[in-house]
Amino acid sequence: MVRIGTREIEVSNNSLIKMVNIAIIGAGQIGSRHLQAMAQLEEPAEVQLVDHSEASLRTAQERFYDVYDSESKKIELKCRKSIDALFDHIDVAIVATCSDVRSAVIREVTRKKEVKSFILEKVLFQTIGEYFEIAEVLTKKNIPAWVNCWMREKDFYKKLKTQLNLDEKIQMTVEGSLWGMGGNSIHFIDLFSYLTDCKDFSFVDCRLGREIVDSKRNGYKEFFGRMLGKNSKGDLLSLECSNQGNRQYRIRVINGTQIHEITDCVDHVVYKFFDGEKESIDIVDIPFQSQTTHRIVSQIFNMRYCDLTPYHDSIKLHLPLIEVLIEHLQKVTGSAFAACPIT
C-alpha cells in the first residue's frame, strides 16, 4: 500500500498509480455540476470542494453521490469551508465562484497553495484591471489556465468548424429572447473566434436598450438590444437579445453558399443545414456540464492541455464585452462604473 495525500492506493508490480488532486472552489449551481462530473473520472482522485455555505456543500454532495459508484472507491470527496483547509498541492483547481470574487480567490489560492493548472468559469472578472493582474499572476507562477467557454469543446461544434471554408467570409448571428446577454455573450464571442480561427475581436456598433434589469442572480444585471462585432479578417458577429417573448436562442452561420442554423433546446440542438441546393435537419445531443468536466480534467492532468479557451486568448474576447457594457451603464445612469456587474 502507498499513501498519497490522505489516501492509500494499492500498487502492483511496484508501479505507482497516479492520483489526481482536484479542488473545486464554489459549490453553487455550476460548481455542483463540475463536482458531479468528477464521479466519472477514470483516474483515482482526491476531490476537495470549497464553499462557506453549508447548504451549498450539502446540495453538491447529494448530486455527486446520486451518480457516484461507491463500490469503485476511486474518488474521495472532502468538503472544506476555506482555501486554507485545502491540501498544499493541487493538480487542477476549478474556480466556479461568481465573477466579483473570482480574482481574489485565484490570488489567494496561488499565494497559499501550489496549483499546477486552473479551469476558470466565465464571465471571468468585472473590472478591466483584474484581467491583467491575474494574467501577471499566472505568468509569474507558470500556471496554465483555461476558461470554460464550453461550445468549442463539444464534438458538434468541432465538426461544424471542419465544414467551414475560411477563405470565405463568415457571418454569425445569435438571436432570441431573455438569453442573458450580459452573462452569456462571451460564449458566442468565443464560438465566433473558434469557428473563424481568429483570436481578435471588437465591437463596431452597439444599440443596447436603456432598460437594465436585475439578473436572476442577486446583485447582477442583464442587458437587451443588439451588438455588432467583427474580427480582423472581416468576419461579422451579431448578437440580439429581446426582453420579451420566450424564443430559445438561435445561432446562424452563413459561409459562402452554406447556411448553418442551430436552435438551442436545453439538452440538444436542432441543426438545419443548407448547402446551396438542399436542406437537412438533425437533432444533436449536447452533453451537460455534469457529463463533461471529468474529460477536461483528465486531458489537463495527462497532457497539460485541454480543448477549452486558454486564458490569455480569452482576455482578448472578454475585454471588448466588459468595456462596451461599462460604457453603456455609464451612459444610461450618468454615473461612473469601474466594474461591470455581470457573472
C-alpha positions in Angstrom: 0.0 0.0 0.0 1.2 3.5 -0.8 -0.1 6.7 0.8 -0.7 9.7 -1.3 -2.1 12.8 0.4 -4.6 11.1 2.8 -5.4 8.1 0.6 -3.8 4.7 0.3 -3.6 3.3 -3.2 -2.8 -0.3 -4.0 0.2 -0.8 -6.1 1.0 -3.9 -8.2 4.4 -4.8 -9.8 6.0 -1.9 -8.0 4.1 0.6 -10.2 2.6 3.7 -8.6 -1.0 4.6 -9.6 -1.2 8.3 -10.3 -3.8 10.2 -8.3 -5.4 13.5 -9.3 -5.8 16.1 -6.6 -8.7 18.4 -7.6 -10.1 21.5 -5.9 -13.5 22.9 -6.8 -13.9 26.3 -5.3 -17.6 27.4 -5.3 -20.4 24.9 -4.7 -23.2 26.7 -6.4 -25.1 25.5 -9.4 -22.2 25.3 -11.8 -19.7 24.1 -9.2 -22.0 21.3 -8.1 -22.2 20.1 -11.8 -18.4 20.2 -12.1 -18.4 18.0 -8.9 -21.0 15.6 -10.3 -18.8 15.0 -13.4 -15.9 14.0 -11.1 -17.8 10.8 -10.3 -17.0 9.7 -13.8 -13.2 10.2 -13.6 -11.2 7.2 -14.7 -8.2 8.2 -12.6 -8.3 7.8 -8.8 -8.8 11.2 -7.3 -9.0 13.3 -4.2 -11.7 15.9 -4.8 -11.9 18.8 -2.4 -15.0 21.1 -2.6 -14.8 24.6 -1.0 -17.6 26.8 -0.1 -18.6 28.8 3.0 -22.2 27.8 2.7 -23.1 24.5 4.4 -26.3 24.3 2.4 -24.4 24.6 -0.9 -21.9 21.9 0.2 -24.7 19.6 1.2 -26.6 20.0 -2.1 -23.4 19.5 -4.2 -22.5 16.3 -2.2 -26.0 14.9 -2.8 -25.7 15.5 -6.5 -22.3 13.8 -6.5 -23.4 10.7 -4.6 -26.5 10.4 -6.8 -24.3 9.3 -9.7 -21.1 8.0 -8.0 -20.5 4.3 -7.9 -19.3 3.9 -4.3 -18.1 0.4 -4.8 -15.3 1.7 -7.1 -13.7 3.6 -4.2 -11.8 5.6 -6.8 -12.9 9.1 -5.7 -12.6 10.5 -2.2 -14.7 13.7 -1.7 -13.9 16.1 1.1 -15.8 19.3 1.8 -13.9 22.4 3.1 -15.0 25.8 4.4 -11.9 27.7 3.4 -9.0 27.6 1.0 -6.6 27.3 4.0 -8.0 23.8 4.6 -7.1 22.5 1.1 -4.1 20.3 0.6 -0.9 22.1 -0.3 -0.6 20.5 -3.8 -3.5 20.8 -6.3 -3.3 19.4 -9.8 -6.4 21.1 -11.2 -8.3 23.9 -9.4 -11.7 24.7 -10.8 -12.8 28.2 -9.8 -16.6 28.3 -10.0 -17.4 31.3 -7.9 -19.2 34.4 -9.1 -17.2 36.9 -11.1 -17.0 39.6 -8.4 -14.8 37.4 -6.1 -13.0 35.2 -8.7 -9.8 37.2 -9.0 -9.4 37.4 -5.2 -9.9 33.6 -5.0 -7.3 33.0 -7.6 -4.8 35.3 -5.9 -5.5 33.6 -2.5 -5.2 30.0 -3.7 -2.0 30.7 -5.7 -0.5 32.5 -2.7 -1.3 29.7 -0.2 -1.1 26.6 -2.3 0.9 25.0 -5.2 -1.5 24.9 -8.1 -0.5 23.2 -11.3 -3.4 24.3 -13.5 -6.8 26.2 -13.5 -10.2 25.8 -15.1 -12.0 29.2 -14.7 -15.7 29.9 -15.1 -16.9 32.9 -17.1 -17.6 35.8 -17.1 -14.1 35.9 -15.8 -14.0 39.3 -13.9 -15.9 42.5 -13.6 -13.1 45.1 -13.9 -10.6 45.6 -16.7 -7.6 45.7 -14.3 -8.3 42.2 -13.0 -7.7 40.6 -16.4 -4.2 41.9 -16.5 -3.5 41.4 -12.8 -4.4 37.7 -13.0 -2.5 37.3 -16.3 0.6 38.5 -14.4 0.0 36.1 -11.5 -0.4 33.1 -13.9 2.6 34.1 -16.0 4.8 34.7 -13.0 3.9 31.3 -11.4 3.8 29.5 -14.8 0.3 28.2 -14.3 -1.7 27.3 -17.4 -5.4 28.2 -17.2 -8.4 27.6 -19.4 -11.8 29.4 -19.5 -15.0 27.3 -19.5 -16.5 28.6 -22.8 -17.7 25.2 -23.5 -19.0 25.3 -27.0 -15.6 24.9 -28.7 -15.0 21.7 -26.6 -18.2 19.9 -28.0 -17.9 17.5 -30.8 -20.8 19.1 -32.6 -19.1 22.5 -32.9 -15.7 20.9 -33.8 -17.4 19.1 -36.7 -19.1 22.4 -37.7 -15.7 24.1 -37.9 -14.4 21.5 -40.3 -17.3 22.3 -42.7 -16.4 26.0 -43.0 -14.3 27.5 -45.7 -12.2 30.1 -44.0 -11.3 31.6 -47.4 -14.9 32.8 -47.4 -16.2 35.5 -45.0 -18.3 34.2 -42.1 -21.4 36.0 -40.8 -22.7 34.7 -37.5 -25.9 35.9 -35.8 -27.3 35.0 -32.4 -30.9 36.0 -31.6 -33.6 35.1 -29.1 -35.4 36.3 -26.0 -34.1 36.6 -22.5 -30.9 34.5 -23.1 -28.8 36.5 -20.8 -26.9 39.0 -23.0 -24.6 40.2 -20.2 -23.6 36.8 -18.8 -23.7 34.7 -21.9 -22.5 36.8 -24.8 -18.9 35.7 -24.1 -19.9 32.1 -25.0 -20.9 33.3 -28.5 -18.0 35.6 -28.9 -15.7 32.7 -28.1 -17.5 30.4 -30.5 -17.2 33.0 -33.2 -13.4 33.2 -32.5 -13.2 29.4 -32.7 -15.1 29.0 -35.9 -13.3 31.8 -37.7 -9.9 30.7 -36.3 -9.2 34.3 -35.3 -8.3 35.4 -31.8 -9.0 39.2 -32.0 -12.5 40.8 -31.7 -14.0 44.2 -31.4 -17.5 45.7 -31.4 -18.3 48.2 -34.1 -21.9 49.1 -33.4 -23.8 48.6 -30.2 -27.5 49.5 -29.8 -28.4 48.4 -26.3 -31.7 49.3 -24.7 -31.9 51.7 -21.8 -33.6 49.1 -19.7 -31.1 47.3 -17.5 -32.7 44.7 -15.3 -31.7 42.6 -12.3 -30.3 39.2 -13.2 -31.7 36.0 -11.7 -28.5 36.0 -9.7 -28.8 38.6 -6.9 -26.6 41.7 -7.4 -26.0 41.3 -11.1 -27.5 42.9 -14.2 -28.8 41.9 -17.6 -28.9 43.8 -20.9 -31.0 43.8 -24.0 -30.6 45.0 -27.6 -28.1 44.4 -30.4 -24.4 44.4 -30.6 -22.4 44.0 -33.8 -18.7 43.0 -33.8 -16.0 41.8 -36.2 -12.5 40.3 -36.3 -9.5 41.5 -38.3 -10.4 39.1 -41.1 -13.7 40.9 -41.7 -16.0 38.2 -40.3 -19.1 39.6 -38.6 -20.9 38.6 -35.4 -24.3 40.0 -34.5 -25.8 39.4 -31.0 -29.5 40.2 -30.5 -31.5 39.7 -27.3 -35.1 40.7 -26.7 -36.6 41.4 -23.3 -40.0 39.9 -24.4 -41.2 36.5 -25.6 -39.8 33.1 -25.0 -37.7 32.3 -28.1 -34.8 30.0 -27.5 -31.6 31.4 -28.8 -30.7 30.5 -32.4 -27.3 30.7 -34.0 -27.0 31.2 -37.7 -23.6 30.8 -39.5 -23.5 31.9 -43.2 -20.4 30.9 -45.1 -20.5 31.3 -48.9 -23.5 29.2 -50.0 -23.7 27.3 -46.7 -26.2 28.2 -44.0 -25.9 26.5 -40.6 -28.8 27.1 -38.2 -28.6 25.9 -34.6 -31.6 26.2 -32.2 -30.9 25.6 -28.6 -33.3 23.1 -26.8 -31.5 22.7 -23.4 -30.1 19.2 -23.8 -29.9 19.1 -27.6 -29.9 21.4 -30.6 -32.0 21.4 -33.8 -29.4 21.7 -36.6 -30.5 22.8 -40.0 -28.0 22.9 -42.9 -28.5 24.4 -46.3 -25.7 23.7 -48.8 -27.0 26.0 -51.6 -29.2 23.3 -53.1 -30.9 21.3 -50.4 -31.7 21.5 -46.7 -31.2 18.8 -44.0 -32.4 18.8 -40.4 -30.8 16.9 -37.5 -31.3 16.6 -33.7 -27.9 16.6 -31.9 -27.5 15.8 -28.2 -25.2 18.3 -26.3 -23.7 16.8 -23.1 -24.3 18.7 -19.9 -21.5 20.1 -17.7 -22.0 17.2 -15.4 -21.1 14.9 -18.3 -18.1 16.9 -19.4 -15.7 18.2 -16.8 -14.1 14.9 -16.0 -12.8 14.6 -19.6 -11.3 18.1 -19.4 -9.6 17.3 -16.1 -8.2 14.1 -17.5 -6.8 16.0 -20.5 -5.1 18.6 -18.3 -3.7 16.0 -15.9 -2.4 13.7 -18.5 -1.4 16.1 -21.3 -1.2 19.6 -19.7 -3.7 20.7 -22.4 -7.4 20.8 -22.9 -9.9 21.9 -25.6 -11.2 24.9 -23.7 -10.0 28.5 -24.4 -6.6 29.4 -23.0 -6.8 32.3 -20.5 -4.6 34.6 -22.5 -6.7 34.2 -25.6 -9.9 34.6 -23.6 -8.8 38.0 -22.3 -8.9 39.4 -25.8 -12.5 38.3 -26.2 -13.7 39.3 -22.7 -12.4 42.8 -22.6 -14.4 44.2 -25.6 -17.6 43.0 -23.9 -16.7 44.4 -20.5 -15.7 47.8 -22.0 -18.9 48.1 -24.0 -21.2 47.2 -21.1 -19.4 49.6 -18.7 -19.7 52.4 -21.2 -23.4 51.7 -21.7 -24.0 51.6 -17.9 -22.4 55.0 -17.6 -24.4 56.4 -20.5 -27.7 55.2 -19.1 -27.2 56.0 -15.4 -24.9 59.1 -15.7 -22.7 57.5 -13.1 -19.1 56.2 -13.2 -18.7 52.5 -13.2 -15.4 50.7 -12.6 -16.9 47.2 -12.6 -19.5 45.6 -14.9 -22.0 43.7 -12.7 -22.4 40.5 -14.8 -21.4 36.9 -14.0 
